[in-house]
């Protein structure tokens, strides 16, 4: 299948010849229509193969596929790891709209230039989108849903039951955090916006939950006469799936695979502490793959991290310090809690008090306990042996602000796990602003830190970090363990891709920093011989 650049009015397509970015959208649209007309005339007078026509327009070669069934437009997670949003439109890229589905609807996080895009409208009106298919409950994949609803979207949002349960706590919490931030910036008058507004509120996030519709893994759902989809396991976090989308029209068919985030391989030694079962669905086949590339330029260490983790925690306790662990409230926190329990019970670390300070922690654990069909063997064994983590002696799950404040007053040493994982907001800010200046403490990262986030600044061993408008000196020890990632690294991705039943016509890499996507592209082209391209923000590709 040929990849075609037939650009629409909103396109900023680097391959496109008829659009310049300086040209206004309307000018481009008019010009494109004019070109299409010239092109049709020339195609009728010259004999070109029916399936592929070439024409020289604007001095450059321009090609059109006649057999395209839809186009995909990358509205986020292109050139960055956040803001996942991929639009499928069964119309054509010249402006005729068909059935429109958004795969994921995530929040941009990290650098300001990306975060500001949370405030831009989608290039097509929210109410013109027919449905959302959600791969999993991380904010960078689901966090823009309440805003989409606020802007008029009223269609179904398809997700697995665990993803829906997790969104039920994550989205209102996100609204709450944004209200808190807006209130704070209004109080200290440090925002250039007056007044600072939340992207959406707690109530608006709640409102959005009514549009979620559960879909079981493996169940096929027909969304329109030409588009159906089913979920297959991604093994990234609880409930996470890839979306297999089938297009059928005019006797033609295409299968698109949107991977969402891809979990680790089946090997428990290289991917320790997995709470849910490991390994993405094998034996896939697709014409077009839209694939994540978060770890495209890095490899996970292959050694067991537990001895190093045990030593880091024990050394901090010996010098009277506390261990502060910024962690995503979902999956990573639970995984780390299970590992701490294992280290304590096996005598590898002292019996320190463990605080999980995230308003979501209790609810998240309850959701985990509800979906025991997703457990790994280790998780099943831990729960059989020790019961619910909520009742483990020495483990405190703080839900109220008062309980959170008590942790601040607690005597050292202890282990404090709090969100957000990249230190972009939440209670971790208070713990870090209080404990970063003390060299006895340890800040331990167990997850990816996107450039531009406070987590990235701290992990890069800067001298200070800005928290709530003030610079806090970083004197605590900073360490990072990379083995706890829930994203497959390049060798693991290749291992999974080698199980494919066919060679996809094109694979588009998304959800990666430019370096990561670029290196993975080269690796896949070299090792597999696949046609791999790095998706560009707002680029449209016909499929
Ligand atoms: Zn994720």
Boltz pocket constraint, residues with backbone or C-beta under 6 A from the ligand:
constraints:
  - pocket:
      binder: B
      contacts: [[A, 136], [A, 138], [A, 141], [A, 236], [A, 261]]
      max_distance: 6.0
